[in-house]
Amino acid sequence: MFLKKLFFCLFFMAWALPTYAWKTPSTLVADAQSGYVLHAKNADMKQYPASLTKVMTLYITFDALEKGYIRMDDLIPVSKHAARQPKSKLGLKAGTVMTVREAVLALIVKSANDAAVVLAEALAPSEQEFARMMTSVAHDLGLRDTTFKNASGLHDPEQVTSAKDMAILAIAMMNHFPQYYPLFATKSFQFDGKTYHSHNSILLYYKGAEGFKTGFISAVGYNIISTAHRDGRTLVGVVIGQDSAQKRDKQMKTLLDKGFVKVKEKQAELKVAGENPFLKKAYISSAHRTKYDPLLKANIAQTKRKVAEMTTAGNPVLLASVPMMPIEEENITIEQGDYTPAEWSIQVGAFSTREKAQKQAKIAQEILNIHTTSVRLPTHKKLFRSRLAGFETKEDAEAACAVLKSNAFPCLPIAPSKKLP
């Protein structure tokens, strides 16, 4: 009798364990330029995408941006449905607005479910309708194993994909929207007075990493898409269904390392971009780029009318975020000895405390991936101006600002002082 009870107890415990613990991980590594598959294991197995779903949400958003239907600085409203999304989230409040740029960066860095819904509802009549659009676009791209049911990746038993499909989507993103692809390398962004940092360890620590996206739900486990560039080749790696973030990241590093070794051995087979039919539509498919234009146009127009109604006289719009203190070119002062005539700098903020200014400078250094540039904190009217110094030319300073601004980070080039005060 005891053994019988023990058997049923163990059976119940096993049944109650998270389902991802029983799944076999799906993996794939491909050469992004040619589509040549360097490694694939269970790549066609249907799995739950988790927050990898947000890559398709961003794909459709970038399509609308490229066509000029929306702009990064456009305001989009936060609905009650968006505000009610579970974590991970920004904690948006219904009735406020945010910019498209803020929502995009929130998906990339924070994987914010509420921001995903905000974008979906700005581009389609409802999140449900947006999910149908996502699925149709996926099938046009050749993602045969993929069905989307929401914009965020929250678990739905009918929302499925495969490692192969996610590789196709990542390569399509790189090829169709090269102007927005660098955003996936964003390591931090600011919103509502807080700084959010990426927890994607591949992006942060793997040599040559360029992006992409992580995800987790208990129904599948830990997922990741990664892209990395070395020696003139870019690889796309996918891991779906690992049982810890550490195992997922370790496996991805191993797959990419082996992939870069193998890609050197296969140079003769990598001549024609998109030659491999496995990923062909990621390079040439464009049917979906016009199919939903009428819906996008109509709903974006409705979104703009909604924002306009929220900004009627006497009723100023409530921003979901608190804008940073603007950087003004006038009244900038330089402390004695801070700069030399040959030295350009960039200003990335002005703050009430030295600590905040130092933190801002550190974040800017991380985005720029520079750690030797000196930090200056000249004061003016009780403000600490956060600056990075040591740029040799105006072009260097402007290039640094361009990178920071592409990450929604404030930046102003500061000319060297001709005469030290």
C-alpha positions as CSV (number, residue, x, y, z in Angstrom):
1,M,0.0,0.0,0.0
2,F,2.8,2.4,0.9
3,L,4.5,1.8,-2.5
4,K,1.2,2.4,-4.3
5,K,0.7,5.7,-2.5
6,L,4.3,6.6,-3.2
7,F,3.8,5.8,-6.9
8,F,0.8,8.1,-7.2
9,C,2.5,10.8,-5.3
10,L,5.5,10.8,-7.6
11,F,3.2,10.6,-10.6
12,F,1.3,13.7,-9.5
13,M,4.5,15.6,-8.8
14,A,5.8,14.8,-12.3
15,W,2.6,15.8,-13.9
16,A,2.6,19.1,-12.0
17,L,6.1,20.1,-13.1
18,P,6.4,23.0,-15.6
19,T,5.9,21.6,-19.1
20,Y,9.1,23.0,-20.4
21,A,11.1,20.7,-18.2
22,W,9.9,17.8,-20.4
23,K,10.5,19.5,-23.7
24,T,13.5,19.0,-26.0
25,P,15.2,22.3,-26.9
26,S,15.0,23.5,-30.5
27,T,18.2,25.0,-32.0
28,L,19.3,26.5,-35.2
29,V,22.3,28.6,-36.5
30,A,22.4,30.0,-40.0
31,D,24.6,32.3,-42.1
32,A,22.5,35.5,-42.4
33,Q,23.9,36.6,-45.8
34,S,23.3,33.4,-47.6
35,G,20.7,31.6,-45.6
36,Y,23.0,28.6,-45.3
37,V,22.1,26.5,-42.3
38,L,25.1,25.6,-40.2
39,H,23.3,23.7,-37.5
40,A,19.7,22.6,-36.9
41,K,18.2,20.3,-34.2
42,N,14.4,20.0,-33.8
43,A,14.2,23.2,-35.8
44,D,10.8,22.4,-37.2
45,M,9.3,21.4,-33.8
46,K,6.4,23.6,-32.8
47,Q,7.2,25.5,-29.6
48,Y,5.7,28.5,-27.8
49,P,7.5,31.7,-28.8
50,A,7.1,33.7,-25.5
51,S,8.5,37.2,-26.0
52,L,10.1,36.3,-29.3
53,T,6.6,37.2,-30.5
54,K,7.5,40.9,-30.0
55,V,9.9,40.6,-33.0
56,M,6.9,40.3,-35.3
57,T,5.1,43.2,-33.5
58,L,8.2,45.3,-34.2
59,Y,8.4,44.1,-37.8
60,I,5.0,45.4,-38.5
61,T,5.7,48.6,-36.6
62,F,8.9,49.2,-38.7
63,D,6.9,48.6,-41.9
64,A,4.5,51.4,-40.9
65,L,7.5,53.7,-39.9
66,E,9.3,53.0,-43.2
67,K,6.1,53.9,-45.2
68,G,5.7,57.2,-43.2
69,Y,2.3,56.2,-41.8
70,I,3.7,56.9,-38.3
71,R,6.9,58.6,-36.9
72,M,9.0,57.7,-34.0
73,D,8.0,60.9,-32.2
74,D,4.2,60.3,-32.7
75,L,2.1,59.9,-29.6
76,I,0.1,56.8,-29.2
77,P,-2.5,56.2,-26.4
78,V,-2.5,53.7,-23.6
79,S,-5.8,51.8,-23.3
80,K,-7.2,50.0,-20.2
81,H,-6.5,46.7,-21.9
82,A,-2.8,47.7,-22.4
83,A,-2.5,48.9,-18.9
84,R,-3.8,45.7,-17.5
85,Q,-1.2,43.5,-19.1
86,P,0.9,41.3,-16.6
87,K,4.6,41.6,-16.1
88,S,7.0,42.2,-17.6
89,K,5.7,45.7,-18.1
90,L,6.5,49.4,-17.7
91,G,3.4,50.0,-15.5
92,L,1.7,52.3,-18.0
93,K,-1.5,54.1,-16.9
94,A,-4.7,54.1,-19.0
95,G,-5.5,57.4,-20.5
96,T,-1.9,58.5,-21.0
97,V,0.2,58.5,-24.1
98,M,3.7,57.5,-25.1
99,T,5.9,57.9,-28.2
100,V,6.3,55.2,-30.8
101,R,10.1,55.3,-30.0
102,E,9.5,54.7,-26.3
103,A,7.2,51.7,-27.1
104,V,9.7,50.3,-29.5
105,L,12.6,50.5,-27.1
106,A,10.4,49.2,-24.3
107,L,9.9,46.0,-26.3
108,I,13.5,45.6,-27.2
109,V,15.1,46.3,-23.8
110,K,12.4,45.7,-21.2
111,S,10.2,43.3,-23.2
112,A,7.2,45.2,-21.9
113,N,3.9,43.6,-22.5
114,D,1.9,46.8,-22.0
115,A,4.0,48.6,-24.6
116,A,3.5,45.7,-27.1
117,V,-0.3,46.1,-26.8
118,V,0.0,49.9,-27.1
119,L,1.7,49.4,-30.5
120,A,-0.7,46.8,-31.6
121,E,-3.7,49.0,-30.8
122,A,-2.1,51.9,-32.6
123,L,-1.7,49.9,-35.8
124,A,-4.9,47.8,-35.8
125,P,-8.5,48.1,-34.5
126,S,-7.7,45.7,-31.7
127,E,-4.9,43.4,-30.4
128,Q,-6.8,40.4,-31.7
129,E,-7.0,41.9,-35.2
130,F,-3.3,42.8,-35.0
131,A,-2.5,39.2,-34.1
132,R,-4.3,38.1,-37.2
133,M,-2.2,40.5,-39.2
134,M,0.9,39.1,-37.6
135,T,0.0,35.6,-38.6
136,S,-0.8,36.5,-42.2
137,V,2.6,38.4,-42.5
138,A,4.4,35.4,-40.9
139,H,2.9,33.1,-43.5
140,D,3.8,35.5,-46.3
141,L,7.4,35.3,-45.1
142,G,7.4,31.5,-45.1
143,L,6.9,31.0,-41.4
144,R,4.8,27.9,-41.9
145,D,4.8,26.7,-38.3
146,T,3.8,30.0,-36.8
147,T,0.5,31.3,-35.5
148,F,0.2,34.5,-33.3
149,K,-2.6,35.1,-30.9
150,N,-1.4,38.3,-29.2
151,A,1.3,41.0,-29.6
152,S,3.3,40.3,-26.5
153,G,4.0,36.5,-26.3
154,L,1.9,35.9,-23.2
155,H,1.0,32.2,-23.3
156,D,-1.8,31.0,-25.5
157,P,-1.9,27.3,-26.4
158,E,-2.6,28.2,-30.0
159,Q,0.4,30.7,-30.3
160,V,3.2,28.6,-31.7
161,T,6.4,28.9,-33.8
162,S,9.6,27.0,-34.5
163,A,13.3,27.7,-34.4
164,K,13.4,27.7,-38.2
165,D,10.6,30.3,-38.4
166,M,12.3,32.6,-35.8
167,A,15.5,32.5,-37.8
168,I,13.6,33.5,-41.0
169,L,11.9,36.3,-39.1
170,A,15.2,37.6,-37.8
171,I,16.9,37.6,-41.2
172,A,13.8,39.2,-42.7
173,M,14.1,42.0,-40.1
174,M,17.8,42.5,-41.0
175,N,17.2,42.6,-44.8
176,H,13.9,44.4,-44.9
177,F,14.6,47.1,-42.3
178,P,18.3,47.7,-42.1
179,Q,17.7,51.2,-40.8
180,Y,15.9,49.9,-37.7
181,Y,17.8,46.6,-37.2
182,P,20.6,48.4,-35.1
183,L,17.9,49.2,-32.5
184,F,18.1,45.6,-31.4
185,A,21.6,46.3,-30.0
186,T,20.1,48.9,-27.5
187,K,21.4,48.0,-24.1
188,S,19.4,50.5,-22.0
189,F,16.8,53.2,-22.3
190,Q,15.1,55.8,-20.0
191,F,11.4,56.0,-19.3
192,D,9.4,57.8,-16.6
193,G,12.5,58.8,-14.7
194,K,13.9,55.2,-14.7
195,T,16.7,53.6,-16.6
196,Y,16.0,50.1,-17.9
197,H,18.9,47.8,-18.8
198,S,18.9,44.8,-21.1
199,H,19.4,41.4,-19.4
200,N,20.4,39.8,-22.6
201,S,23.8,38.5,-21.7
202,I,24.7,37.4,-25.2
203,L,24.2,41.0,-26.4
204,L,26.1,42.4,-23.4
205,Y,29.1,40.0,-23.3
206,Y,29.4,38.0,-26.5
207,K,32.1,39.3,-28.9
208,G,30.5,40.6,-32.1
209,A,26.9,40.4,-30.8
210,E,24.4,42.7,-32.6
211,G,21.0,41.8,-31.1
212,F,18.3,40.3,-30.7
213,K,15.5,39.1,-28.3
214,T,15.0,36.9,-25.3
215,G,11.8,35.3,-24.0
216,F,10.4,33.1,-21.2
217,I,7.1,31.5,-20.3
218,S,6.8,28.4,-18.0
219,A,5.0,26.5,-20.8
220,V,8.2,26.3,-22.9
221,G,11.1,27.6,-20.9
222,Y,13.8,30.1,-21.9
223,N,14.1,31.3,-25.5
224,I,16.5,33.5,-27.4
225,I,17.3,34.8,-30.9
226,S,20.9,36.2,-31.3
227,T,22.8,37.8,-34.1
228,A,26.5,38.2,-34.1
229,H,29.1,39.4,-36.7
230,R,32.7,38.3,-37.1
231,D,35.2,38.3,-39.9
232,G,32.7,39.6,-42.5
233,R,29.9,37.1,-41.7
234,T,26.7,37.5,-39.6
235,L,25.2,34.5,-37.9
236,V,21.6,34.1,-36.6
237,G,21.1,31.7,-33.7
238,V,17.9,30.5,-32.1
239,V,17.4,28.5,-28.9
240,I,13.9,27.6,-27.8
241,G,12.9,25.6,-24.8
242,Q,15.9,25.6,-22.4
243,D,15.2,25.1,-18.7
244,S,17.2,28.0,-17.4
245,A,18.5,31.3,-18.7
246,Q,22.1,30.2,-17.9
247,K,21.8,27.0,-20.0
248,R,20.1,28.9,-22.8
249,D,22.9,31.5,-23.0
250,K,25.7,28.9,-22.6
251,Q,24.2,26.9,-25.4
252,M,23.8,30.0,-27.6
253,K,27.5,30.9,-27.1
254,T,28.6,27.4,-28.0
255,L,26.4,27.3,-31.1
256,L,27.7,30.7,-32.3
257,D,31.3,29.8,-31.6
258,K,30.9,26.5,-33.6
259,G,29.0,28.4,-36.3
260,F,31.8,30.9,-36.9
261,V,34.3,28.0,-37.2
262,K,32.1,26.2,-39.6
263,V,31.2,29.2,-41.7
264,K,34.9,29.6,-42.6
265,E,35.0,26.0,-43.8
266,K,31.9,26.5,-46.0
267,Q,33.0,29.7,-47.8
268,A,32.5,28.2,-51.3
269,E,28.9,27.3,-50.5
270,L,27.9,30.8,-49.3
271,K,28.2,32.8,-52.5
272,V,24.6,33.6,-53.4
273,A,22.4,35.5,-50.9
274,G,19.1,33.8,-50.4
275,E,20.1,30.8,-52.6
276,N,19.0,28.4,-49.9
277,P,15.2,28.0,-50.2
278,F,15.0,27.3,-46.5
279,L,15.3,31.1,-45.9
280,K,14.6,32.5,-49.3
281,K,11.5,34.6,-48.5
282,A,13.5,36.4,-45.8
283,Y,15.3,38.1,-48.6
284,I,12.7,38.6,-51.4
285,S,9.2,38.4,-49.9
286,S,7.2,41.7,-50.2
287,A,3.6,40.6,-50.6
288,H,2.8,41.4,-47.0
289,R,4.3,44.9,-47.4
290,T,1.2,46.2,-49.2
291,K,-1.6,43.8,-48.2
292,Y,-2.4,45.6,-45.0
293,D,-1.7,49.2,-46.1
294,P,-5.4,50.3,-46.0
295,L,-5.9,48.8,-42.5
296,L,-2.7,50.4,-41.2
297,K,-3.6,53.8,-42.7
298,A,-7.1,53.8,-41.4
299,N,-6.3,52.8,-37.9
300,I,-3.3,55.1,-37.6
301,A,-5.5,57.9,-38.6
302,Q,-8.0,56.9,-35.9
303,T,-5.2,56.7,-33.4
304,K,-4.1,60.2,-34.3
305,R,-7.7,61.5,-33.9
306,K,-7.9,59.8,-30.5
307,V,-4.7,61.5,-29.3
308,A,-6.0,64.9,-30.7
309,E,-9.2,64.5,-28.6
310,M,-7.0,63.8,-25.5
311,T,-5.2,67.1,-26.0
312,T,-8.3,69.4,-26.3
313,A,-8.1,72.9,-24.7
314,G,-7.9,72.7,-20.9
315,N,-7.1,69.0,-21.0
316,P,-3.4,68.6,-21.7
317,V,-2.3,65.1,-22.6
318,L,-0.8,63.1,-19.8
319,L,2.6,61.7,-20.9
320,A,3.2,58.2,-19.8
321,S,6.9,59.2,-19.4
322,V,8.6,62.1,-17.8
323,P,10.8,63.8,-20.4
324,M,14.4,64.3,-19.5
325,M,15.6,67.9,-18.8
326,P,16.3,69.3,-22.3
327,I,19.9,70.2,-23.1
328,E,20.2,73.8,-24.2
329,E,23.1,75.1,-26.2
330,E,22.9,78.5,-24.5
331,N,24.4,79.2,-21.0
332,I,26.7,76.2,-21.2
333,T,29.7,76.8,-18.9
334,I,33.0,75.0,-18.6
335,E,34.9,74.7,-15.4
336,Q,38.5,75.7,-15.2
337,G,40.7,73.0,-16.6
338,D,37.9,70.8,-17.9
339,Y,38.7,71.0,-21.6
340,T,41.6,71.8,-23.8
341,P,41.3,73.6,-27.2
342,A,41.8,70.3,-29.1
343,E,39.1,68.4,-27.3
344,W,35.4,68.0,-28.3
345,S,32.9,66.6,-25.9
346,I,29.2,65.5,-25.8
347,Q,26.6,66.5,-23.3
348,V,24.1,63.8,-22.3
349,G,22.0,65.4,-19.6
350,A,21.7,68.0,-16.8
351,F,20.9,66.9,-13.3
352,S,20.3,68.2,-9.8
353,T,22.9,65.9,-8.3
354,R,26.4,64.7,-9.2
355,E,25.4,61.1,-8.7
356,K,22.6,61.3,-11.3
357,A,24.9,63.0,-13.8
358,Q,27.6,60.3,-13.2
359,K,25.0,57.5,-13.7
360,Q,23.9,59.1,-17.0
361,A,27.4,59.3,-18.3
362,K,28.0,55.7,-17.4
363,I,24.9,54.6,-19.4
364,A,26.1,56.7,-22.4
365,Q,29.5,55.0,-22.2
366,E,27.8,51.5,-22.2
367,I,25.7,52.4,-25.3
368,L,28.8,53.7,-27.1
369,N,30.9,50.8,-25.8
370,I,33.7,53.2,-24.6
371,H,35.2,53.1,-21.2
372,T,38.3,55.3,-21.5
373,T,36.6,58.6,-22.4
374,S,36.8,60.9,-19.4
375,V,33.6,62.1,-17.7
376,R,33.1,65.8,-16.9
377,L,30.5,67.3,-14.6
378,P,30.6,71.1,-14.9
379,T,28.1,72.9,-12.8
380,H,25.8,75.7,-13.8
381,K,22.9,77.2,-11.8
382,K,23.1,74.2,-9.4
383,L,22.9,71.7,-12.3
384,F,25.5,69.0,-13.0
385,R,25.9,68.7,-16.7
386,S,26.8,65.1,-17.7
387,R,29.5,65.1,-20.4
388,L,31.8,62.7,-22.1
389,A,35.1,64.3,-23.1
390,G,38.0,63.3,-25.3
391,F,36.6,63.3,-28.8
392,E,39.3,64.4,-31.3
393,T,37.1,65.9,-33.9
394,K,33.6,67.4,-34.4
395,E,32.8,64.4,-36.6
396,D,33.7,62.0,-33.8
397,A,31.4,63.9,-31.4
398,E,28.5,64.1,-33.9
399,A,28.9,60.4,-34.7
400,A,28.7,59.5,-31.0
401,C,25.5,61.6,-30.7
402,A,24.0,59.9,-33.7
403,V,24.4,56.5,-32.0
404,L,23.0,57.8,-28.7
405,K,20.0,59.5,-30.4
406,S,19.2,56.3,-32.3
407,N,18.8,54.8,-28.8
408,A,16.4,57.6,-27.8
409,F,19.2,59.1,-25.7
410,P,19.7,62.9,-25.5
411,C,23.0,64.2,-26.8
412,L,24.6,67.5,-27.8
413,P,28.1,68.0,-29.3
414,I,30.1,70.6,-27.4
415,A,32.9,72.5,-29.2
416,P,36.3,72.9,-27.5
417,S,36.9,76.1,-25.6
418,K,39.2,78.5,-27.4
419,K,40.0,80.1,-24.1
420,L,39.7,78.5,-20.7
421,P,37.6,80.6,-18.3
